[in-house]
Each structure stands twice: as structure tokens, then as C-alpha cells.
Amino acid sequence: MPDDEAGEPIEHDATSLAFRWSAFDEMSGREVHDLLRLRNLVFVVEQACAFAEIDGHDPDAIHLRQFVGETLTGCLRMAEDGTAVRIGRIVTASHARGKGHGHDLMAEALRYAARRFADRDLVLSAQAHLGGFYERHGFVAVSDPYDEDGISHIAMHRAATHGAR
């Protein structure tokens, strides 16, 4: 059973979750709209952070979208970044938080990375208050907190899986 951000067990019906991996160019206009809308609602509106959310990196990334029924509840992107693979733009819709869906999203991302990028380390830039969440998925902090667009972040790293499933 997954834990919430405070470490307490959260029950949810994992059978209602669905995941879709897509290259940016494979998504329909509606799918791109929904993905960008969710990210903007959380990163720009909810967090009151004016920044260039559409940064030009989406076309080169593979995108994971998480659904409950037909409702988009989370997403992230993954792209090669030098010698590592960068996971970014990780977001869970406000109505889906506290149900373990964020853990499910990360677990699916790690399964995919183990298959496609088994010999590559994973890196991400986490909001500092979510460091513990990512640590539960095998990431370790590799920097002191730093400011990114007015929000404290930390660089995190996860060693290559070497084919682990």
C-alpha cells in the first residue's frame, strides 16, 4: 500500500489508474492541451510562480500521463540529458493528492526507466519540501537547496538500475 507525503498509508483502487506513455508528437492537440493545462494550473497558478513553463523541452521528451477513468490526474516527462536521464515536470492534480497517485506515477516512471534506460542514472530537480517523497523512490539529494523561480529546490540522483525490473 503506498504512503502519502507524511508517510501514512493511503488506500486507493490502483485498478482505476491508467498510464499512457507518448512522445510529444504522438499526442493529439487535446492531449497536449490537457497536459499543459494541468502543469500550468499547478506550477504557475497554484504555486503563484510566473515562469516559462513551456520551455521548449517537451518535443524531445517522452511523456507519462496518469488517468483515473478519463481524468488526467498526473504527468511527468523524461528525456536524455547528457549521461543521465532527467525526469521533470512531475505533477499531480490537486484533487488527486493524498491518495497515493504520486507514488504510483513515480513507480511507473521507474519501471519504464529500468526497461528503456537501464544503464543510465536518473536525475531530477525537486522542490525541497518533497525531497522525502523522492527519497522513498531511491533518489538521494546531491545539492544544497537552491532557488529556482522563487521556490527552494534540490538536485537529486538515482543510480542506474542495470536492468532491474
Secondary structure, DSSP 8 states (H G I E B T S, - for coil): --B-TTS-B----GGGEEEEEEEGGGS-HHHHHHHHHHHIIIIIIITT--S-SS-S-GGGSEEEEEEETTEEEEEEEEEEETTEEEEEEEEE-GGGTTTTHHHHHHHHHHHHHHHH-TTSEEEEEEEGGGHHHHHTTT-EE-S--EEETTEEEEEEEE---TT--
